[in-house]
Amino acid sequence: MKAVILCGGLGTRLREETEFRPKPMVPVGGMPILWHIMKIYSHCGISDFVLCLGYKGEMIKQFFLDQELTGKDFAIGLKSGKKSILGGNGTEDWNVTLADTGPSTMTGGRIKRIEKYVPDDEFLLTYGDGLADVDIGALLAHHRKMGKVATLTGVKLPSRFGMLKTSGDLVDEFVEKPMLDDYINGGFFALRKEIFDHLSPDESCVFEAKPLSSLAKTGQVSIFRHGGFWHCMDTYRDYTELNRIWDSGKAPWKVW
């Protein structure tokens, strides 16, 4: 089964880092956040990946070209460029398809453009900037049980601010950053191949807009509720927080 990862956005709200590299290559604990996401999937037995590249996609390609030789002994002809692998175990046992889906294509267009690389009847999908301790196996089982075209992982976020409980003009209690009631789309989708019939390769096709909205109106989108850890890297504050969590030695997403 393939896991498709959207890696092409501009990451404008994280300009401090994305001015120099694509957001999936922004490091957490010294490794790109993309690597962490792929480790989550591979821990659950998913080792075939399709990466939808866009902005500065050549840097992601170079990372995996470098990984090919990391941990291996090799010889290279400096004039011919010919490489010979001599031994060693290498790094991760992953099969990675790196597909250029355009510099400014929206999410739906990117997914449609990699259709030819997804031969199976179902596949997984996520964004290249979110970390979670999602049980991928449980997500897939729920998706199959529901029998819908799409299943998304729903997560709840804590309020950015503390809240007050009051009685009239008196403050009764301070509530420190409570969890909000509503779910948001946390990514980590399970999809049937019919999803491609609802997408267009046009740059303007947004997966989360008309395609998913139309499917939801016909009862074809189910939710997998995730009550554990979830955190995206949307801003520089998120970047520093994820690195702080990793440096603490207690990163919840490190399930491997």
Secondary structure, DSSP 8 states (H G I E B T S, - for coil): -EEEEEE----GGGHHHHTTS-GGGSEETTEEHHHHHHHHHHHTT--EEEEEE-TTHHHHHHHHHHHHHTTEEEEE-TTT--EEEEEE--S---EEEEEE--SS--HHHHHHHTGGG--SSEEEEEETTEEE---HHHHHHHHHHHT-SEEEEEE--B-SS-EEEEETTEEEEEE-S-B-SS-EE---EEEEGGGGGG---STT--TTTHHHHHHHHTT-EEEEE--S-EEE--SHHHHHHHHHHHHTT--TT---
